Amino acid sequence: DVQLVESGGGAVQAGGTLRLSCVASRYYYGSFCMGWFRQAPGREREGVASFANEREIIYADSVKGRFIVSRDDNKNTLYLQMNSLKPEDTAMYYCAAKHYRGGYCGLNLGPAAFDYWGQGTQVTVS
């Protein structure tokens, strides 16, 4: 198993930036497909970005060009840099992981495909 802990959420004005962090309890390089998801009140959870490795990152169209996923293996941490934030980005943001041995790692998997979830961190853009 792996435990995930998100942090970095907060309240910002439109156009602002935030960086979310997801710390994994154990080293996960190559073992997990990682994902960032978000859920706004009254809406379904949606994929924001997926990360298999630095060359295989997929972004939702709604965040492409504004959000960037990166990883620090020394810290077992996955980041979501969010720039040019919009009010419609307001949501609870979750980090997720699924066991991975190659193949497809992307947003088409959907939330149900992911095995482990963090508790979420709230992002509010006004």
Stockholm file with secondary structure:
# STOCKHOLM 1.0

chainA/1-126         DVQLVESGGGAVQAGGTLRLSCVASRYYYGSFCMGWFRQAPGREREGVASFANEREIIYADSVKGRFIVSRDDNKNTLYLQMNSLKPEDTAMYYCAAKHYRGGYCGLNLGPAAFDYWGQGTQVTVS
#=GR chainA/1-126 SS CCCEEEECCEEECTTCCEEEEEEESSCCTTTEEEEEEEECTTSCCEEEEEEEETTEEEECTTTTTTEEEEEEGGGTEEEEEECSCCGGGCEEEEEEEEECSSSCCSGGGCGGGCCEECCCEEEEEC
#=GC SS_cons         CCCEEEECCEEECTTCCEEEEEEESSCCTTTEEEEEEEECTTSCCEEEEEEEETTEEEECTTTTTTEEEEEEGGGTEEEEEECSCCGGGCEEEEEEEEECSSSCCSGGGCGGGCCEECCCEEEEEC
//
